Amino acid sequence: MKSILIALTCLILAACTTVRPDFAIFDSAENSIQAAEAAGGDEFAPVEMRFAREKLVSAKKGFEKEKYEVSVYLAEESEINSELAIAKARTAKLRRQVNELRKNNQELEAKLLATYGEEDQ
């Protein structure tokens, strides 16, 4: 009976220990930040980029202090902020293109009106 209790206690204690995550979680977050930079995140989503970088730094500090759960959480948040920066940058670039096309259309319309006048109906 004692051996069963000892074994059970050991299993419970083993389950309570935190497993050290692979340091590669930070590589993924860093790659996401680099992708966001390449997409124009610094120009179009500076707040999200700052959050992504700050969370990655905090995650690394947490890892050093052996706060692994918090560290993983912050690394994932960093990645999410980077992905949001990518989406915002793409949206802003597309919005810029739409505005340029709209302006070109207005110029063409003005030239057509100047050349051919108003259409009588």
Residue frames as a rotation matrix with the C-alpha (Angstrom) as fourth column:
MET 1
0.569 0.822 0.000 0.00
0.822 -0.569 0.000 0.00
0.000 0.000 -1.000 0.00
LYS 2
0.431 -0.482 -0.762 2.84
0.166 -0.788 0.593 2.39
-0.887 -0.382 -0.260 0.87
SER 3
-0.621 -0.723 0.303 4.53
0.407 0.033 0.913 1.75
-0.670 0.690 0.274 -2.46
ILE 4
-0.102 0.680 0.726 1.32
0.975 -0.076 0.208 2.62
0.197 0.729 -0.656 -4.29
LEU 5
0.810 0.400 -0.429 0.99
0.518 -0.831 0.202 5.87
-0.276 -0.386 -0.880 -2.34
ILE 6
0.009 -0.893 -0.449 4.63
0.126 -0.445 0.887 6.75
-0.992 -0.065 0.109 -2.99
ALA 7
-0.663 -0.232 0.712 4.23
0.686 0.194 0.701 6.02
-0.300 0.953 0.030 -6.71
LEU 8
0.304 0.878 0.369 1.03
0.932 -0.355 0.077 8.05
0.199 0.320 -0.926 -6.86
THR 9
0.687 -0.128 -0.715 2.68
0.303 -0.844 0.443 10.96
-0.660 -0.521 -0.541 -5.05
CYS 10
-0.409 -0.912 -0.035 5.62
0.260 -0.153 0.953 10.86
-0.875 0.380 0.300 -7.45
LEU 11
-0.429 0.335 0.839 3.27
0.902 0.106 0.418 10.89
0.051 0.936 -0.348 -10.43
ILE 12
0.681 0.723 -0.117 1.37
0.732 -0.677 0.082 13.85
-0.020 -0.141 -0.990 -9.05
LEU 13
0.395 -0.619 -0.679 4.57
0.113 -0.701 0.705 15.78
-0.912 -0.355 -0.207 -8.41
ALA 14
-0.627 -0.635 0.452 5.87
0.495 0.124 0.860 14.95
-0.602 0.763 0.237 -11.87
ALA 15
-0.008 0.721 0.693 2.64
0.983 -0.123 0.139 16.22
0.186 0.682 -0.708 -13.41
CYS 16
0.796 0.355 -0.489 2.99
0.505 -0.836 0.215 19.52
-0.332 -0.419 -0.845 -11.56
THR 17
-0.165 -0.926 -0.338 6.45
0.383 -0.376 0.844 20.32
-0.909 0.009 0.417 -12.89
THR 18
0.674 0.354 -0.649 6.64
-0.367 -0.602 -0.709 22.69
-0.641 0.716 -0.275 -15.79
VAL 19
0.405 -0.504 0.763 8.08
0.781 0.625 -0.003 21.36
-0.475 0.597 0.647 -18.99
ARG 20
-0.188 -0.571 -0.799 10.68
-0.061 -0.806 0.589 23.58
-0.980 0.159 0.116 -20.53
PRO 21
0.834 0.542 0.107 9.50
0.092 0.055 -0.994 24.51
-0.545 0.839 -0.004 -24.03
ASP 22
0.161 -0.756 0.635 11.77
0.969 0.243 0.044 24.40
-0.187 0.608 0.771 -27.02
PHE 23
-0.263 -0.361 -0.895 13.62
0.283 -0.916 0.286 27.66
-0.923 -0.178 0.343 -27.59
ALA 24
-0.840 -0.049 0.541 12.44
0.542 0.003 0.841 27.44
-0.043 0.999 0.024 -31.24
ILE 25
0.234 0.967 -0.097 9.19
0.955 -0.247 -0.164 29.16
-0.183 -0.055 -0.982 -30.22
PHE 26
0.266 -0.211 -0.941 11.17
0.138 -0.957 0.254 32.38
-0.954 -0.198 -0.226 -30.33
ASP 27
-0.816 -0.557 0.154 12.43
0.187 -0.002 0.982 31.64
-0.547 0.830 0.106 -33.84
SER 28
-0.318 0.795 0.516 8.86
0.942 0.206 0.265 31.47
0.104 0.570 -0.815 -35.06
ALA 29
0.603 0.539 -0.588 8.01
0.645 -0.763 -0.039 34.80
-0.470 -0.355 -0.808 -33.43
GLU 30
-0.154 -0.749 -0.644 11.18
-0.019 -0.649 0.760 36.40
-0.988 0.129 0.085 -34.84
ASN 31
-0.827 -0.101 0.554 10.36
0.513 0.270 0.815 35.09
-0.232 0.957 -0.172 -38.32
SER 32
0.181 0.968 0.172 6.89
0.983 -0.179 -0.026 36.59
0.006 0.174 -0.985 -38.03
ILE 33
0.478 -0.088 -0.874 8.37
0.264 -0.935 0.239 39.96
-0.837 -0.345 -0.424 -37.05
GLN 34
-0.620 -0.772 -0.142 10.75
0.035 -0.208 0.977 39.82
-0.784 0.601 0.156 -40.02
ALA 35
-0.546 0.511 0.664 7.84
0.837 0.306 0.453 38.97
0.028 0.803 -0.595 -42.34
ALA 36
0.538 0.770 -0.342 5.89
0.794 -0.600 -0.102 41.92
-0.284 -0.217 -0.934 -40.94
GLU 37
0.043 -0.614 -0.788 8.85
0.026 -0.788 0.615 44.23
-0.999 -0.047 -0.018 -41.49
ALA 38
-0.857 -0.393 0.334 9.14
0.287 0.175 0.942 43.01
-0.428 0.903 -0.037 -45.09
ALA 39
-0.193 0.885 0.424 5.41
0.974 0.121 0.192 43.60
0.118 0.450 -0.885 -45.60
GLY 40
-0.444 -0.017 0.896 5.74
0.194 -0.978 0.078 47.22
0.875 0.208 0.438 -44.46
GLY 41
0.307 0.616 -0.725 4.54
0.809 0.232 0.539 46.78
0.501 -0.752 -0.428 -40.90
ASP 42
-0.429 -0.544 -0.720 6.80
0.843 -0.527 -0.104 49.52
-0.323 -0.652 0.686 -39.55
GLU 43
-0.987 0.065 0.149 5.19
0.016 -0.872 0.490 52.04
0.162 0.486 0.859 -41.89
PHE 44
-0.406 0.914 -0.014 1.58
-0.314 -0.125 0.941 50.89
0.858 0.386 0.338 -41.84
ALA 45
0.698 0.636 -0.329 1.20
0.072 0.395 0.916 49.22
0.713 -0.663 0.230 -38.42
PRO 46
-0.226 -0.921 0.316 3.82
-0.293 -0.245 -0.924 50.71
0.929 -0.302 -0.214 -36.09
VAL 47
0.056 0.308 0.950 1.84
-0.994 -0.075 0.083 50.03
0.097 -0.948 0.302 -32.90
GLU 48
0.941 0.334 0.045 1.43
-0.336 0.941 0.032 46.33
-0.032 -0.046 0.998 -33.67
MET 49
0.455 -0.855 -0.250 5.12
0.142 0.347 -0.927 46.08
0.879 0.387 0.279 -34.58
ARG 50
-0.298 -0.546 0.783 6.13
-0.686 -0.448 -0.573 47.69
0.664 -0.708 -0.241 -31.30
PHE 51
0.434 0.544 0.718 3.85
-0.885 0.408 0.225 45.31
-0.170 -0.733 0.659 -29.38
ALA 52
0.937 -0.089 -0.339 5.27
-0.052 0.921 -0.386 42.31
0.347 0.379 0.858 -31.24
ARG 53
0.048 -0.999 0.002 8.85
-0.012 -0.003 -1.000 43.29
0.999 0.048 -0.012 -30.44
GLU 54
-0.260 -0.112 0.959 8.09
-0.880 -0.381 -0.283 44.13
0.398 -0.918 0.001 -26.81
LYS 55
0.697 0.597 0.398 6.25
-0.706 0.670 0.232 40.86
-0.128 -0.443 0.888 -26.24
LEU 56
0.733 -0.505 -0.457 9.11
0.122 0.757 -0.642 38.88
0.670 0.415 0.616 -27.76
VAL 57
-0.304 -0.856 0.418 11.61
-0.325 -0.319 -0.890 40.59
0.895 -0.407 -0.181 -25.46
SER 58
-0.027 0.389 0.921 9.36
-0.999 -0.053 -0.007 39.90
0.046 -0.920 0.390 -22.48
ALA 59
0.907 0.374 -0.193 8.95
-0.384 0.923 -0.016 36.28
0.172 0.089 0.981 -23.55
LYS 60
0.283 -0.888 -0.363 12.71
0.134 0.411 -0.902 35.80
0.950 0.207 0.235 -23.67
LYS 61
-0.467 -0.414 0.782 13.09
-0.664 -0.420 -0.619 37.36
0.584 -0.808 -0.079 -20.24
GLY 62
0.406 0.719 0.564 10.38
-0.911 0.366 0.188 35.08
-0.071 -0.591 0.804 -18.89
PHE 63
0.815 -0.177 -0.551 12.17
-0.072 0.914 -0.399 32.09
0.574 0.365 0.733 -20.38
GLU 64
-0.224 -0.972 0.074 15.37
-0.110 -0.050 -0.993 33.08
0.968 -0.231 -0.096 -18.61
LYS 65
-0.519 0.107 0.848 13.46
-0.838 -0.259 -0.480 33.33
0.168 -0.960 0.224 -15.33
GLU 66
-0.989 0.082 -0.123 11.95
0.082 0.997 0.007 29.88
0.123 -0.004 -0.992 -16.00
LYS 67
-0.305 0.946 -0.114 8.42
-0.265 -0.199 -0.943 31.25
-0.915 -0.257 0.312 -16.33
TYR 68
-0.921 -0.261 0.289 7.77
0.142 0.467 0.873 29.01
-0.363 0.845 -0.393 -19.28
GLU 69
-0.149 0.941 0.303 3.99
0.939 0.231 -0.255 29.24
-0.310 0.246 -0.918 -19.53
VAL 70
0.552 0.297 -0.780 4.07
0.193 -0.955 -0.226 33.04
-0.811 -0.026 -0.584 -19.56
SER 71
-0.402 -0.823 -0.402 6.98
-0.319 -0.286 0.904 32.96
-0.858 0.491 -0.147 -21.97
VAL 72
-0.772 0.188 0.607 5.13
0.578 0.604 0.548 30.75
-0.264 0.774 -0.576 -24.46
TYR 73
0.289 0.951 -0.112 2.03
0.854 -0.309 -0.418 32.91
-0.432 0.025 -0.901 -24.15
LEU 74
0.384 -0.198 -0.902 3.99
-0.122 -0.979 0.163 36.10
-0.915 0.047 -0.400 -24.83
ALA 75
-0.742 -0.670 0.028 5.81
-0.104 0.157 0.982 34.53
-0.662 0.726 -0.186 -27.79
GLU 76
-0.443 0.674 0.591 2.46
0.880 0.451 0.146 33.55
-0.168 0.585 -0.794 -29.28
GLU 77
0.562 0.635 -0.530 1.10
0.545 -0.766 -0.340 37.06
-0.622 -0.098 -0.776 -28.70
SER 78
-0.180 -0.728 -0.662 4.18
-0.263 -0.613 0.745 38.46
-0.948 0.308 -0.081 -30.43
GLU 79
-0.874 -0.133 0.467 3.46
0.347 0.502 0.792 36.26
-0.340 0.855 -0.392 -33.42
ILE 80
0.043 0.981 0.187 -0.19
0.971 0.003 -0.240 37.33
-0.237 0.192 -0.952 -33.47
ASN 81
0.470 0.066 -0.880 0.77
0.126 -0.992 -0.008 41.01
-0.874 -0.107 -0.475 -33.35
SER 82
-0.622 -0.748 -0.234 3.15
-0.202 -0.136 0.970 40.43
-0.757 0.650 -0.066 -36.25
GLU 83
-0.666 0.448 0.596 0.42
0.732 0.543 0.410 38.75
-0.140 0.710 -0.690 -38.27
LEU 84
0.444 0.830 -0.338 -1.91
0.751 -0.550 -0.364 41.65
-0.489 -0.092 -0.868 -37.52
ALA 85
0.052 -0.525 -0.850 0.78
-0.199 -0.839 0.506 44.08
-0.979 0.143 -0.148 -38.69
ILE 86
-0.882 -0.349 0.317 1.10
0.189 0.353 0.916 42.11
-0.432 0.868 -0.246 -41.94
ALA 87
-0.189 0.904 0.384 -2.65
0.976 0.214 -0.024 42.24
-0.104 0.370 -0.923 -42.51
LYS 88
0.547 0.382 -0.745 -2.80
0.408 -0.899 -0.162 45.98
-0.731 -0.215 -0.647 -41.76
ALA 89
-0.371 -0.767 -0.524 0.13
-0.219 -0.476 0.852 46.69
-0.903 0.430 0.009 -44.07
ARG 90
-0.827 0.112 0.551 -1.46
0.529 0.486 0.695 44.73
-0.190 0.867 -0.461 -46.91
THR 91
0.205 0.979 -0.023 -4.78
0.947 -0.204 -0.247 46.48
-0.247 0.029 -0.969 -46.35
ALA 92
0.361 -0.125 -0.924 -3.13
0.099 -0.980 0.171 49.90
-0.927 -0.154 -0.342 -46.33
LYS 93
-0.733 -0.672 -0.105 -1.23
-0.078 -0.070 0.994 49.14
-0.676 0.737 -0.001 -49.54
LEU 94
-0.573 0.603 0.555 -4.42
0.819 0.429 0.380 47.97
-0.009 0.672 -0.740 -51.24
ARG 95
0.446 0.734 -0.513 -6.29
0.727 -0.631 -0.270 51.03
-0.521 -0.253 -0.815 -50.00
ARG 96
-0.123 -0.592 -0.796 -3.54
-0.148 -0.783 0.605 53.22
-0.981 0.192 0.009 -51.46
GLN 97
-0.922 -0.217 0.320 -3.87
0.244 0.314 0.917 51.44
-0.300 0.924 -0.237 -54.81
VAL 98
-0.096 0.970 0.224 -7.64
0.991 0.113 -0.065 51.85
-0.088 0.216 -0.972 -54.79
ASN 99
0.451 0.240 -0.860 -7.30
0.355 -0.932 -0.075 55.56
-0.819 -0.271 -0.505 -54.07
GLU 100
-0.551 -0.710 -0.439 -4.79
-0.200 -0.399 0.895 55.96
-0.810 0.581 0.078 -56.91
LEU 101
-0.810 0.311 0.497 -7.08
0.585 0.489 0.647 54.12
-0.042 0.815 -0.578 -59.32
ARG 102
0.250 0.934 -0.257 -10.04
0.903 -0.320 -0.285 56.21
-0.349 -0.161 -0.923 -58.17
LYS 103
0.140 -0.288 -0.947 -8.03
-0.020 -0.957 0.288 59.38
-0.990 -0.022 -0.139 -58.79
ASN 104
-0.873 -0.486 0.031 -7.00
-0.015 0.091 0.996 58.14
-0.487 0.869 -0.087 -62.26
ASN 105
-0.420 0.808 0.413 -10.63
0.907 0.389 0.162 57.36
-0.030 0.442 -0.896 -63.06
GLN 106
0.446 0.579 -0.683 -11.70
0.585 -0.766 -0.268 60.86
-0.678 -0.280 -0.680 -62.01
GLU 107
-0.293 -0.640 -0.710 -8.98
-0.242 -0.669 0.703 62.40
-0.925 0.378 0.041 -64.20
LEU 108
-0.923 -0.017 0.385 -10.05
0.335 0.457 0.824 60.29
-0.190 0.889 -0.416 -67.17
GLU 109
0.005 0.999 0.047 -13.67
0.979 0.005 -0.203 61.23
-0.203 0.047 -0.978 -66.60
ALA 110
0.321 0.057 -0.945 -12.72
0.173 -0.985 -0.001 64.92
-0.931 -0.163 -0.326 -66.48
LYS 111
-0.708 -0.636 -0.306 -10.76
-0.222 -0.211 0.952 64.58
-0.670 0.742 0.008 -69.76
LEU 112
-0.700 0.520 0.490 -13.66
0.713 0.541 0.445 62.79
-0.034 0.661 -0.750 -71.43
LEU 113
0.341 0.851 -0.400 -16.07
0.806 -0.483 -0.341 65.50
-0.483 -0.206 -0.851 -70.30
ALA 114
0.028 -0.410 -0.912 -13.68
-0.137 -0.905 0.403 68.20
-0.990 0.113 -0.081 -71.55
THR 115
-0.897 -0.442 -0.007 -13.27
-0.091 0.170 0.981 66.48
-0.433 0.881 -0.193 -74.89
TYR 116
-0.785 0.606 0.129 -16.81
0.470 0.448 0.761 65.28
0.403 0.657 -0.636 -75.58
GLY 117
-0.641 0.547 0.538 -18.91
-0.620 -0.782 0.056 67.35
0.452 -0.298 0.841 -73.21
GLU 118
-0.544 0.564 0.621 -21.95
-0.497 0.380 -0.780 66.23
-0.676 -0.733 0.074 -71.26
GLU 119
-0.951 0.278 0.133 -24.01
0.292 0.675 0.678 63.52
0.098 0.683 -0.723 -72.83
ASP 120
-0.562 0.826 0.033 -27.50
-0.827 -0.562 -0.029 64.69
-0.005 -0.043 0.999 -73.73
GLN 121
-0.921 0.288 0.264 -30.24
0.222 0.942 -0.253 62.31
-0.321 -0.175 -0.931 -72.85
